[in-house]
Amino acid sequence: MHSAIEYFDAYPDTTIVFGESAFSQFEELVYRRHPDKVMIFTGKNSIHQHKGLEYFFRAFDYYEPLLERFSDIEPEPCTDTVNRMVAKLKEFNPDMVVAMGGGSIMDAAKAAWQVYQLEGSEIDEFFGLNILSSRQPDIELKRLICFPTTAGTGSEVTPYSNIVDHALGVKKLMVEVRSIPEFAFVCPELTLSSPESVVRATACDALAHLIEGFLNVGQDGNHPDANAWALKGIELIVKNLPRRLADLNDAVAAEALAAAATLGGMVIRYKSTGLPHLCSFSWFGKLEHGIAVSLLLPASWKYYLGNPAVAERTMQLQNIFPDAGSAGDIIIAYRKFLTQCGVPRALKYVEGFPEELLEKTASSAAQNKMKLDLAPQPVPVESSRRILSEILRETWNDTF
């Protein structure tokens, strides 16, 4: 854990406060800034299962700004929800905004806080890569303060907001470097109330972030420490997820998983995810995101091994999967780890998942040229539908 905290201290984009001192340091921040109006975004119900709100309000014991809470945010937030959040911000006009919750809450809050600060804007204008920065390079945005309550997305340190567009039936991605949260107060205690299914799915999401970023050899130059972050995070999850699933009250394992999730966010800030995340964009509401990407990774990884540099990079995981003698063996070891943690062996074993969605996924994902080009083994556009169909079919049948 010591090395993970050192990595947090060196992260250039977000001030990360990790551990028991998170809320006391938030209290110090409030005292220094003395905001007049504070808005907190939370989920509908899960926030009541831990002491996050109690700790949050305690920070204002000696000083009483106007406080407003918005909690009507669903697990897969959509554009309509973000628009309601923007309307609430316009009504309240806060000078500090806090998001306390899982990745969905933080994603929605990042999106809403951006749109609110650009008067007259609509959310549809910002989907894509750094749209705001390119259009208004001189604008100064206030940035979000985050308290993650699950150990998965790493949204507390990333520029990403995944928002559902129900009209199109897909998740759409907003990437804005100026939306990266200013502070991440990571208090592992807040994750202890998560049920087993959430612990499993969120940790699988974090593990996919770490492995996908680590394998993305084409982006090694984006940050010199990103691969070290990834290795540390992978190690923490492989050692601690089975332990946490065996005892949901294991605070040491919860601390390790919380650290790994934040490391995963740091990794994908600089090294993008690949085909598993691309293919899962249209699966919202059908399968937990973390389980989806973890299932898609083995077949995608097998495809990546066509790049010799990825095969070489894969072998650096031998210390974590020590019985693996080849790159292919490491993928098998990863898949066995998922099974040990209760992840289904194949997509066909996921109750209610429609097989007909595979072809639709291959067709829609093939249109994302940027993501295809950024994969560790790039996917030629002319062959993309065939390659993605093969990956999806192998994931369905567990034949990778």
Backbone hydrogen bonds in HBPLUS format (Angstrom, degrees):
<---DONOR---> <-ACCEPTOR-->    atom                        ^
c    i                          cat <-CA-CA->   ^        H-A-AA   ^      H-
h    n   atom  resd res      DA  || num        DHA   H-A  angle D-A-AA Bond
n    s   type  num  typ     dist DA aas  dist angle  dist       angle   num
A0005-ILE N   A0001-MET O   3.07 MM   4  6.40 159.4  2.12 156.7 160.9     1
A0006-GLU N   A0002-HIS O   3.12 MM   4  6.45 149.1  2.22 144.5 153.3     2
A0007-TYR N   A0003-SER O   3.01 MM   4  6.33 148.9  2.10 144.6 152.6     3
A0007-TYR N   A0004-ALA O   3.07 MM   3  5.07 117.1  2.49  93.4 108.7     4
A0008-PHE N   A0004-ALA O   2.99 MM   4  6.38 150.3  2.08 146.6 155.1     5
A0009-ASP N   A0005-ILE O   3.06 MM   4  6.35 155.3  2.12 147.1 152.6     6
A0010-ALA N   A0006-GLU O   3.27 MM   4  6.53 135.9  2.47 138.8 149.5     7
A0010-ALA N   A0007-TYR O   3.11 MM   3  5.19 132.4  2.34  97.7 110.5     8
A0011-TYR N   A0008-PHE O   3.18 MM   3  5.28 157.7  2.23 104.7 111.5     9
A0015-THR N   A0182-GLU O   2.97 MM 167  6.22 171.6  1.98 151.8 149.0    10
A0184-ALA N   A0015-THR O   2.93 MM 169  6.22 159.3  1.97 152.4 153.3    11
A0017-VAL N   A0184-ALA O   2.85 MM 167  6.15 168.0  1.86 159.1 162.8    12
A0186-VAL N   A0017-VAL O   2.74 MM 169  5.98 147.2  1.85 156.8 167.7    13
A0019-GLY N   A0186-VAL O   2.85 MM 167  6.25 159.7  1.89 166.2 164.6    14
A0022-ALA N   A0019-GLY O   3.14 MM   3  5.83 164.7  2.16 126.5 128.0    15
A0025-GLN N   A0021-SER O   2.89 MM   4  6.01 155.9  1.95 159.0 165.7    16
A0026-PHE N   A0022-ALA O   2.92 MM   4  6.17 141.7  2.07 140.1 151.6    17
A0027-GLU N   A0023-PHE O   2.92 MM   4  6.14 152.0  2.00 141.5 148.6    18
A0028-GLU N   A0024-SER O   3.09 MM   4  6.43 147.0  2.20 137.8 146.0    19
A0029-LEU N   A0025-GLN O   3.01 MM   4  6.28 151.2  2.09 141.8 149.3    20
A0030-VAL N   A0026-PHE O   2.92 MM   4  6.25 160.8  1.96 155.8 160.2    21
A0031-TYR N   A0027-GLU O   2.99 MM   4  6.22 156.7  2.04 145.5 152.1    22
A0032-ARG N   A0028-GLU O   2.96 MM   4  6.24 153.5  2.03 147.5 154.1    23
A0033-ARG N   A0029-LEU O   2.95 MM   4  6.14 164.2  1.97 156.2 160.2    24
A0034-HIS N   A0030-VAL O   2.71 MM   4  5.47 152.2  1.79 147.0 155.0    25
A0066-LEU N   A0036-ASP O   2.94 MM  30  6.27 159.9  1.98 160.8 154.3    26
A0095-ASP N   A0037-LYS O   3.02 MM  58  5.64 157.8  2.07 136.6 140.5    27
A0038-VAL N   A0066-LEU O   2.86 MM  28  6.27 163.4  1.89 166.9 172.5    28
A0068-GLU N   A0038-VAL O   2.98 MM  30  6.36 154.4  2.04 160.6 163.1    29
A0039-MET N   A0096-MET O   2.97 MM  57  6.40 162.2  2.00 160.6 162.8    30
A0098-VAL N   A0039-MET O   2.83 MM  59  6.21 161.0  1.86 159.7 166.3    31
A0040-ILE N   A0068-GLU O   2.87 MM  28  6.34 156.7  1.92 159.8 167.5    32
A0070-PHE N   A0040-ILE O   2.99 MM  30  6.39 159.3  2.03 156.8 161.7    33
A0041-PHE N   A0098-VAL O   2.78 MM  57  6.23 160.5  1.82 160.7 166.1    34
A0100-MET N   A0041-PHE O   2.91 MM  59  6.20 171.5  1.92 178.6 178.5    35
A0042-THR N   A0070-PHE O   3.04 MM  28  6.39 159.3  2.09 151.5 155.4    36
A0048-HIS N   A0045-ASN O   3.00 MM   3  5.90 162.5  2.03 128.4 132.7    37
A0049-GLN N   A0046-SER O   2.99 MM   3  5.40 165.7  2.01 116.9 121.5    38
A0055-TYR N   A0051-LYS O   2.88 MM   4  6.11 165.8  1.90 161.3 164.7    39
A0056-PHE N   A0052-GLY O   2.83 MM   4  6.03 154.6  1.90 147.8 156.1    40
A0057-PHE N   A0053-LEU O   2.91 MM   4  6.12 172.1  1.92 159.0 158.3    41
A0058-ARG N   A0054-GLU O   3.12 MM   4  6.22 142.7  2.26 140.2 150.6    42
A0059-ALA N   A0056-PHE O   3.08 MM   3  5.57 147.3  2.19 109.4 118.2    43
A0060-PHE N   A0057-PHE O   3.03 MM   3  5.58 163.0  2.06 114.0 119.5    44
A0061-ASP N   A0058-ARG O   3.18 MM   3  5.27 156.6  2.23 117.8 114.9    45
A0063-TYR N   A0060-PHE O   3.26 MM   3  5.15 164.6  2.29 104.0 108.1    46
A0073-ILE N   A0071-SER O   2.88 MM   2  5.59 138.2  2.06 101.0  90.4    47
A0164-VAL N   A0077-PRO O   2.88 MM  87  6.06 173.6  1.88 148.2 148.5    48
A0081-THR N   A0078-CYS O   3.10 MM   3  5.34 119.3  2.48 101.6 115.7    49
A0082-VAL N   A0078-CYS O   3.10 MM   4  6.50 162.4  2.13 155.4 160.1    50
A0079-THR N   A0164-VAL O   3.02 MM  85  6.24 138.4  2.19 175.8 166.9    51
A0083-ASN N   A0079-THR O   2.92 MM   4  6.15 155.7  1.98 147.9 154.8    52
A0084-ARG N   A0080-ASP O   3.01 MM   4  6.32 147.9  2.11 144.0 152.2    53
A0084-ARG N   A0081-THR O   3.09 MM   3  5.10 118.0  2.50  94.3 109.4    54
A0085-MET N   A0081-THR O   2.93 MM   4  6.26 149.7  2.02 148.8 157.9    55
A0086-VAL N   A0082-VAL O   2.87 MM   4  6.18 153.8  1.94 150.6 157.7    56
A0087-ALA N   A0083-ASN O   2.98 MM   4  6.26 155.9  2.04 143.4 149.7    57
A0088-LYS N   A0084-ARG O   3.00 MM   4  6.25 151.8  2.08 142.7 150.0    58
A0089-LEU N   A0085-MET O   2.95 MM   4  6.25 153.4  2.02 147.4 154.7    59
A0090-LYS N   A0086-VAL O   2.93 MM   4  6.23 154.9  1.99 151.5 158.3    60
A0091-GLU N   A0087-ALA O   3.02 MM   4  6.23 147.2  2.13 142.2 151.1    61
A0092-PHE N   A0088-LYS O   2.96 MM   4  6.14 151.0  2.05 147.5 155.0    62
A0093-ASN N   A0089-LEU O   2.66 MM   4  5.40 159.7  1.69 150.3 156.4    63
A0145-ILE N   A0097-VAL O   3.14 MM  48  6.35 147.0  2.26 150.3 159.5    64
A0099-ALA N   A0145-ILE O   2.83 MM  46  6.27 157.2  1.88 161.7 169.4    65
A0147-PHE N   A0099-ALA O   2.82 MM  48  6.18 152.9  1.89 162.7 165.6    66
A0101-GLY N   A0147-PHE O   3.14 MM  46  6.53 141.6  2.29 144.7 155.5    67
A0149-THR N   A0101-GLY O   2.97 MM  48  4.81 149.8  2.06 110.9 115.2    68
A0106-MET N   A0102-GLY O   3.21 MM   4  6.56 166.9  2.23 156.8 160.2    69
A0107-ASP N   A0103-GLY O   2.78 MM   4  5.88 160.8  1.82 153.6 159.4    70
A0108-ALA N   A0104-SER O   2.99 MM   4  6.09 168.7  2.01 147.3 150.6    71
A0109-ALA N   A0105-ILE O   2.94 MM   4  6.09 158.0  1.99 147.8 154.5    72
A0110-LYS N   A0106-MET O   2.93 MM   4  6.07 157.5  1.98 147.2 152.9    73
A0111-ALA N   A0107-ASP O   3.04 MM   4  6.32 163.1  2.07 151.3 155.7    74
A0112-ALA N   A0108-ALA O   2.90 MM   4  6.10 168.3  1.91 153.8 157.0    75
A0113-TRP N   A0109-ALA O   2.92 MM   4  5.92 162.8  1.95 149.3 154.0    76
A0114-GLN N   A0110-LYS O   3.18 MM   4  6.31 150.7  2.27 143.0 149.8    77
A0115-VAL N   A0111-ALA O   3.11 MM   4  6.39 173.5  2.11 157.4 157.8    78
A0116-TYR N   A0112-ALA O   2.91 MM   4  5.98 165.0  1.93 152.8 157.4    79
A0117-GLN N   A0113-TRP O   3.34 MM   4  6.32 150.8  2.43 133.7 139.9    80
A0117-GLN N   A0114-GLN O   3.12 MM   3  5.43 122.0  2.47 101.9 115.6    81
A0118-LEU N   A0115-VAL O   3.19 MM   3  5.43 155.1  2.26 106.6 114.2    82
A0121-SER N   A0118-LEU O   3.04 MM   3  5.76 145.9  2.16 149.3 150.2    83
A0125-GLU N   A0122-GLU O   3.06 MM   3  5.74 158.0  2.11 119.5 126.0    84
A0126-PHE N   A0123-ILE O   2.97 MM   3  5.68 167.6  1.99 126.2 129.8    85
A0128-GLY N   A0173-LEU O   3.03 MM  45  6.25 144.0  2.16 142.4 152.5    86
A0175-VAL N   A0128-GLY O   2.89 MM  47  5.92 160.3  1.92 172.9 168.9    87
A0130-ASN N   A0175-VAL O   2.52 MM  45  5.58 155.2  1.58 155.5 164.6    88
A0134-SER N   A0130-ASN O   3.04 MM   4  6.18 154.8  2.10 147.2 153.6    89
A0135-ARG N   A0131-ILE O   3.06 MM   4  6.21 150.8  2.15 148.3 155.9    90
A0136-GLN N   A0132-LEU O   2.85 MM   4  5.88 165.2  1.87 160.0 164.0    91
A0139-ILE N   A0136-GLN O   3.23 MM   3  5.73 168.3  2.24 119.5 123.0    92
A0182-GLU N   A0144-LEU O   2.83 MM  38  5.80 141.4  1.98 150.5 161.6    93
A0146-CYS N   A0183-PHE O   2.95 MM  37  6.23 168.6  1.96 151.5 154.8    94
A0185-PHE N   A0146-CYS O   2.84 MM  39  6.12 167.5  1.85 175.5 171.2    95
A0157-VAL N   A0154-GLY O   3.02 MM   3  6.00 168.4  2.03 132.8 133.9    96
A0158-THR N   A0155-SER O   3.38 MM   3  5.11 173.4  2.39 103.9 105.7    97
A0176-GLU N   A0159-PRO O   2.99 MM  17  5.09 164.8  2.02 141.2 142.9    98
A0161-SER N   A0174-MET O   2.89 MM  13  5.04 139.7  2.05 146.4 155.4    99
A0174-MET N   A0161-SER O   2.91 MM  13  5.04 160.7  1.95 145.6 151.9   100
A0163-ILE N   A0172-LYS O   2.94 MM   9  5.36 169.6  1.95 159.5 160.5   101
A0172-LYS N   A0163-ILE O   2.70 MM   9  5.36 171.3  1.70 152.0 153.9   102
A0165-ASP N   A0170-VAL O   2.82 MM   5  5.65 177.5  1.82 168.1 168.4   103
A0168-LEU N   A0165-ASP O   3.14 MM   3  5.59 132.7  2.38 107.9 118.7   104
A0169-GLY N   A0165-ASP O   2.81 MM   4  5.89 131.7  2.04 144.1 159.3   105
A0171-LYS N   A0281-PHE O   3.29 MM 110  5.39 147.0  2.41 126.5 135.9   106
A0179-SER N   A0176-GLU O   2.88 MM   3  5.43 162.6  1.91 119.0 124.5   107
A0180-ILE N   A0177-VAL O   3.43 MM   3  5.73 169.6  2.44 107.4 110.2   108
A0190-LEU N   A0187-CYS O   2.91 MM   3  5.86 155.8  1.97 133.3 137.7   109
A0191-THR N   A0188-PRO O   2.94 MM   3  5.48 156.0  2.00 116.2 123.5   110
A0192-LEU N   A0189-GLU O   3.19 MM   3  5.48 160.9  2.23 109.6 115.4   111
A0194-SER N   A0191-THR O   3.11 MM   3  5.62 166.2  2.13 117.8 121.9   112
A0198-VAL N   A0195-PRO O   3.06 MM   3  5.44 122.7  2.40 107.7 121.4   113
A0199-VAL N   A0195-PRO O   2.99 MM   4  6.29 163.3  2.02 159.9 165.3   114
A0200-ARG N   A0196-GLU O   2.94 MM   4  6.15 165.9  1.96 156.7 159.9   115
A0201-ALA N   A0197-SER O   3.02 MM   4  6.13 171.2  2.03 145.2 148.1   116
A0202-THR N   A0198-VAL O   2.90 MM   4  5.83 167.1  1.92 150.7 155.0   117
A0203-ALA N   A0199-VAL O   3.09 MM   4  6.02 158.4  2.14 141.5 148.0   118
A0204-CYS N   A0200-ARG O   2.97 MM   4  6.14 154.6  2.03 148.7 156.1   119
A0205-ASP N   A0201-ALA O   3.02 MM   4  6.25 147.3  2.13 141.6 150.3   120
A0206-ALA N   A0202-THR O   2.99 MM   4  6.31 161.7  2.03 150.0 154.1   121
A0207-LEU N   A0203-ALA O   2.84 MM   4  6.08 158.5  1.89 149.2 155.4   122
A0208-ALA N   A0204-CYS O   2.94 MM   4  6.11 154.5  2.00 143.6 150.1   123
A0209-HIS N   A0205-ASP O   2.98 MM   4  6.32 158.1  2.03 151.5 157.4   124
A0210-LEU N   A0206-ALA O   3.00 MM   4  6.28 164.0  2.02 152.8 156.5   125
A0211-ILE N   A0207-LEU O   2.92 MM   4  6.13 168.9  1.93 155.0 157.6   126
A0212-GLU N   A0208-ALA O   2.79 MM   4  5.73 164.7  1.82 151.7 157.0   127
A0213-GLY N   A0209-HIS O   2.95 MM   4  5.94 162.8  1.98 145.7 151.2   128
A0214-PHE N   A0210-LEU O   2.95 MM   4  6.01 156.9  2.00 141.1 148.3   129
A0215-LEU N   A0211-ILE O   2.91 MM   4  6.08 155.5  1.97 154.3 159.7   130
A0216-ASN N   A0213-GLY O   3.11 MM   3  5.17 144.9  2.24 100.1 110.6   131
A0217-VAL N   A0215-LEU O   2.73 MM   2  5.58 128.1  2.00 115.6  98.9   132
A0219-GLN N   A0216-ASN O   3.12 MM   3  5.90 167.8  2.13 121.7 125.6   133
A0220-ASP N   A0217-VAL O   3.40 MM   3  5.41 160.8  2.44 112.3 109.8   134
A0222-ASN N   A0219-GLN O   3.13 MM   3  5.67 170.5  2.14 119.5 122.4   135
A0226-ALA N   A0223-HIS O   3.41 MM   3  5.61 164.1  2.44 109.8 114.3   136
A0228-ALA N   A0225-ASP O   3.08 MM   3  5.30 120.1  2.46 103.2 118.2   137
A0229-TRP N   A0225-ASP O   2.99 MM   4  6.32 157.1  2.04 157.6 164.8   138
A0230-ALA N   A0226-ALA O   2.99 MM   4  6.25 156.3  2.04 144.4 150.9   139
A0231-LEU N   A0227-ASN O   2.95 MM   4  6.20 165.3  1.97 150.9 153.5   140
A0232-LYS N   A0228-ALA O   3.10 MM   4  6.24 165.3  2.12 149.4 153.2   141
A0233-GLY N   A0229-TRP O   2.96 MM   4  6.18 163.0  1.99 152.8 157.8   142
A0234-ILE N   A0230-ALA O   2.89 MM   4  6.10 165.3  1.91 159.9 163.3   143
A0235-GLU N   A0231-LEU O   3.05 MM   4  6.17 165.4  2.07 148.2 152.3   144
A0236-LEU N   A0232-LYS O   3.02 MM   4  6.26 158.5  2.06 149.5 155.1   145
A0237-ILE N   A0233-GLY O   3.07 MM   4  6.34 158.4  2.12 152.0 156.8   146
A0238-VAL N   A0234-ILE O   2.98 MM   4  6.16 173.7  1.99 160.6 162.4   147
A0239-LYS N   A0235-GLU O   3.07 MM   4  6.14 155.4  2.14 147.9 154.3   148
A0240-ASN N   A0236-LEU O   3.01 MM   4  5.92 143.1  2.15 138.3 148.3   149
A0241-LEU N   A0237-ILE O   2.86 MM   4  5.31 164.6  1.88 148.5 148.4   150
A0244-ARG N   A0240-ASN O   2.87 MM   4  6.06 154.3  1.94 150.4 157.2   151
A0245-LEU N   A0241-LEU O   2.92 MM   4  6.12 162.2  1.95 158.8 163.2   152
A0246-ALA N   A0242-PRO O   3.03 MM   4  6.17 141.2  2.18 140.1 149.9   153
A0247-ASP N   A0243-ARG O   3.17 MM   4  6.39 134.4  2.39 137.2 148.5   154
A0247-ASP N   A0244-ARG O   3.16 MM   3  5.09 130.2  2.42  93.5 106.6   155
A0250-ASP N   A0247-ASP O   2.96 MM   3  5.50 160.1  2.00 125.9 126.2   156
A0254-ALA N   A0250-ASP O   3.02 MM   4  6.24 156.7  2.08 147.3 154.6   157
A0255-GLU N   A0251-ALA O   2.93 MM   4  6.08 150.3  2.02 140.6 147.9   158
A0256-ALA N   A0252-VAL O   3.09 MM   4  6.40 155.2  2.15 145.4 151.7   159
A0257-LEU N   A0253-ALA O   2.97 MM   4  6.25 159.4  2.01 153.5 158.5   160
A0258-ALA N   A0254-ALA O   2.96 MM   4  6.12 155.3  2.02 147.0 153.8   161
A0259-ALA N   A0255-GLU O   3.02 MM   4  6.24 157.5  2.08 146.5 152.4   162
A0260-ALA N   A0256-ALA O   2.95 MM   4  6.18 156.8  2.00 145.8 152.5   163
A0261-ALA N   A0257-LEU O   2.94 MM   4  6.13 154.6  2.00 147.5 153.5   164
A0262-THR N   A0258-ALA O   3.20 MM   4  6.46 160.5  2.24 147.2 151.4   165
A0263-LEU N   A0259-ALA O   2.95 MM   4  6.22 157.9  2.00 149.4 156.3   166
A0264-GLY N   A0260-ALA O   2.82 MM   4  6.08 147.3  1.92 144.8 154.3   167
A0265-GLY N   A0261-ALA O   3.03 MM   4  6.41 149.2  2.13 144.7 152.2   168
A0266-MET N   A0262-THR O   2.99 MM   4  6.32 155.5  2.05 148.9 155.6   169
A0267-VAL N   A0263-LEU O   2.91 MM   4  6.20 151.5  1.99 148.3 156.0   170
A0268-ILE N   A0264-GLY O   3.05 MM   4  6.35 170.2  2.06 155.1 155.7   171
A0269-ARG N   A0265-GLY O   3.02 MM   4  6.13 126.1  2.32 139.6 153.2   172
A0270-TYR N   A0267-VAL O   3.03 MM   3  5.67 141.2  2.19 113.4 122.1   173
A0271-LYS N   A0267-VAL O   2.79 MM   4  5.86 147.8  1.89 149.2 159.4   174
A0278-LEU N   A0274-GLY O   3.12 MM   4  6.32 158.7  2.17 149.1 155.6   175
A0279-CYS N   A0275-LEU O   2.87 MM   4  5.96 169.4  1.88 160.2 160.9   176
A0280-SER N   A0276-PRO O   3.19 MM   4  6.23 135.2  2.41 137.5 148.3   177
A0283-TRP N   A0280-SER O   3.04 MM   3  5.25 166.2  2.06 118.2 120.0   178
A0286-LYS N   A0283-TRP O   3.05 MM   3  5.56 158.0  2.10 138.9 140.8   179
A0292-ALA N   A0288-GLU O   2.93 MM   4  6.19 159.9  1.97 157.9 164.6   180
A0293-VAL N   A0289-HIS O   3.00 MM   4  6.30 167.4  2.01 165.2 164.9   181
A0294-SER N   A0290-GLY O   3.11 MM   4  6.14 152.8  2.19 138.6 146.6   182
A0295-LEU N   A0291-ILE O   2.99 MM   4  6.12 153.5  2.06 148.2 154.3   183
A0296-LEU N   A0292-ALA O   3.06 MM   4  6.28 149.4  2.15 146.7 155.5   184
A0297-LEU N   A0293-VAL O   3.07 MM   4  6.06 129.9  2.33 140.2 150.9   185
A0300-SER N   A0296-LEU O   3.29 MM   4  6.34 157.9  2.34 150.6 157.0   186
A0301-TRP N   A0297-LEU O   2.72 MM   4  5.74 162.7  1.75 162.9 167.7   187
A0302-LYS N   A0298-PRO O   2.91 MM   4  6.15 155.0  1.97 148.6 155.2   188
A0303-TYR N   A0299-ALA O   3.15 MM   4  6.42 152.8  2.23 139.9 146.3   189
A0304-TYR N   A0300-SER O   2.93 MM   4  6.30 151.4  2.01 146.2 154.9   190
A0305-LEU N   A0301-TRP O   3.12 MM   4  6.44 135.2  2.33 146.1 156.9   191
A0305-LEU N   A0302-LYS O   3.26 MM   3  5.35 136.0  2.46  96.8 108.0   192
A0306-GLY N   A0303-TYR O   3.11 MM   3  5.94 167.6  2.13 121.9 125.4   193
A0307-ASN N   A0304-TYR O   2.85 MM   3  5.83 169.7  1.86 131.1 134.1   194
A0310-VAL N   A0307-ASN O   2.86 MM   3  5.40 134.0  2.08 115.8 128.0   195
A0311-ALA N   A0307-ASN O   3.24 MM   4  6.67 155.3  2.30 151.2 158.5   196
A0312-GLU N   A0308-PRO O   2.97 MM   4  6.22 156.4  2.03 147.5 153.7   197
A0313-ARG N   A0309-ALA O   2.94 MM   4  6.09 155.1  2.00 138.7 145.9   198
A0314-THR N   A0310-VAL O   2.79 MM   4  5.97 155.5  1.85 150.7 157.3   199
A0315-MET N   A0311-ALA O   3.32 MM   4  6.59 145.4  2.45 140.0 147.1   200
A0316-GLN N   A0313-ARG O   2.97 MM   3  5.47 154.1  2.04 112.0 120.3   201
A0317-LEU N   A0314-THR O   2.97 MM   3  5.76 163.5  2.00 123.5 127.2   202
A0318-GLN N   A0315-MET O   3.20 MM   3  5.59 157.7  2.26 116.1 116.5   203
A0320-ILE N   A0317-LEU O   2.98 MM   3  5.33 137.8  2.17 106.7 118.6   204
A0321-PHE N   A0317-LEU O   2.91 MM   4  6.19 154.3  1.97 154.6 163.1   205
A0324-ALA N   A0321-PHE O   3.21 MM   3  5.99 164.1  2.24 127.8 130.3   206
A0330-ILE N   A0326-SER O   3.07 MM   4  6.42 144.5  2.20 146.3 155.6   207
A0330-ILE N   A0327-ALA O   3.15 MM   3  5.15 123.0  2.49  93.9 108.0   208
A0331-ILE N   A0327-ALA O   3.23 MM   4  6.64 151.0  2.32 147.1 153.8   209
A0332-ILE N   A0328-GLY O   3.10 MM   4  6.43 156.4  2.16 145.5 152.0   210
A0333-ALA N   A0329-ASP O   2.81 MM   4  6.08 150.9  1.90 145.6 154.2   211
A0334-TYR N   A0330-ILE O   2.88 MM   4  6.12 152.8  1.95 145.9 153.1   212
A0335-ARG N   A0331-ILE O   2.96 MM   4  6.26 155.1  2.02 146.4 153.1   213
A0336-LYS N   A0332-ILE O   2.89 MM   4  6.19 150.7  1.98 147.3 155.4   214
A0337-PHE N   A0333-ALA O   2.96 MM   4  6.21 147.3  2.06 142.4 151.4   215
A0338-LEU N   A0334-TYR O   3.09 MM   4  6.49 152.6  2.16 147.6 154.2   216
A0339-THR N   A0335-ARG O   3.10 MM   4  6.43 158.4  2.15 146.2 151.5   217
A0340-GLN N   A0336-LYS O   2.91 MM   4  6.17 157.2  1.96 149.0 155.2   218
A0341-CYS N   A0337-PHE O   3.07 MM   4  6.35 137.4  2.26 141.2 152.5   219
A0341-CYS N   A0338-LEU O   2.98 MM   3  5.05 126.9  2.27  95.6 110.2   220
A0343-VAL N   A0338-LEU O   3.00 MM   5  5.30 168.3  2.02 144.5 141.1   221
A0342-GLY N   A0339-THR O   3.00 MM   3  5.11 164.5  2.02 108.9 112.8   222
A0349-TYR N   A0346-ALA O   3.09 MM   3  5.64 158.2  2.14 113.0 119.6   223
A0347-LEU N   A0395-THR O   3.00 MM  48  5.93 176.4  2.00 142.2 143.4   224
A0350-VAL N   A0347-LEU O   3.03 MM   3  5.41 166.4  2.05 115.2 118.7   225
A0348-LYS N   A0396-TRP O   3.22 MM  48  5.10 153.3  2.30 130.0 128.4   226
A0353-PHE N   A0350-VAL O   3.20 MM   3  5.80 167.1  2.21 136.8 136.5   227
A0357-LEU N   A0354-PRO O   3.05 MM   3  5.65 160.1  2.10 114.9 121.2   228
A0358-LEU N   A0355-GLU O   3.11 MM   3  5.85 163.7  2.13 120.4 124.7   229
A0361-THR N   A0357-LEU O   2.86 MM   4  6.01 154.2  1.93 150.7 158.2   230
A0362-ALA N   A0358-LEU O   2.98 MM   4  6.27 160.7  2.01 151.8 156.4   231
A0363-SER N   A0359-GLU O   3.04 MM   4  6.25 156.2  2.10 147.6 153.7   232
A0364-SER N   A0360-LYS O   2.96 MM   4  6.14 168.7  1.97 153.8 156.5   233
A0365-ALA N   A0361-THR O   2.86 MM   4  5.80 167.6  1.87 154.9 159.2   234
A0366-ALA N   A0362-ALA O   3.21 MM   4  6.01 143.4  2.35 130.5 139.3   235
A0367-GLN N   A0364-SER O   3.15 MM   3  5.60 158.9  2.20 109.1 115.6   236
A0368-ASN N   A0365-ALA O   3.07 MM   3  5.62 169.2  2.09 119.5 123.0   237
A0372-LEU N   A0368-ASN O   3.10 MM   4  6.37 156.0  2.16 151.8 159.3   238
A0373-ASP N   A0369-LYS O   2.86 MM   4  6.07 157.0  1.92 154.3 160.0   239
A0374-LEU N   A0370-MET O   3.04 MM   4  6.24 142.1  2.19 142.6 152.8   240
A0379-VAL N   A0372-LEU O   3.08 MM   7  5.06 162.3  2.11 125.9 131.5   241
A0383-SER N   A0380-PRO O   3.00 MM   3  5.37 143.3  2.14 109.0 119.8   242
A0384-SER N   A0380-PRO O   2.94 MM   4  5.77 109.4  2.45 146.5 165.2   243
A0384-SER N   A0381-VAL O   3.19 MM   3  4.94 159.4  2.23 100.8 107.2   244
A0387-ILE N   A0383-SER O   2.99 MM   4  6.18 170.4  2.00 162.2 165.3   245
A0388-LEU N   A0384-SER O   2.85 MM   4  5.89 169.6  1.87 154.4 157.9   246
A0389-SER N   A0385-ARG O   2.92 MM   4  5.93 151.9  2.00 139.9 148.4   247
A0390-GLU N   A0386-ARG O   2.99 MM   4  6.25 152.5  2.07 147.6 154.5   248
A0391-ILE N   A0387-ILE O   3.05 MM   4  6.37 158.5  2.10 149.4 154.9   249
A0392-LEU N   A0388-LEU O   2.89 MM   4  6.08 161.6  1.92 151.0 156.3   250
A0393-ARG N   A0389-SER O   2.86 MM   4  5.98 155.9  1.92 146.4 153.3   251
A0394-GLU N   A0390-GLU O   2.95 MM   4  6.09 158.6  1.99 147.3 153.0   252
A0395-THR N   A0391-ILE O   2.99 MM   4  6.17 149.6  2.08 141.6 150.2   253
A0396-TRP N   A0392-LEU O   2.91 MM   4  6.15 146.1  2.02 142.5 151.9   254
A0397-ASN N   A0393-ARG O   2.99 MM   4  6.21 159.0  2.03 149.3 154.0   255
A0398-ASP N   A0394-GLU O   2.71 MM   4  5.39 127.5  1.98 141.0 153.1   256
A0399-THR N   A0394-GLU O   3.16 MM   5  4.91 150.5  2.25 126.6 135.1   257
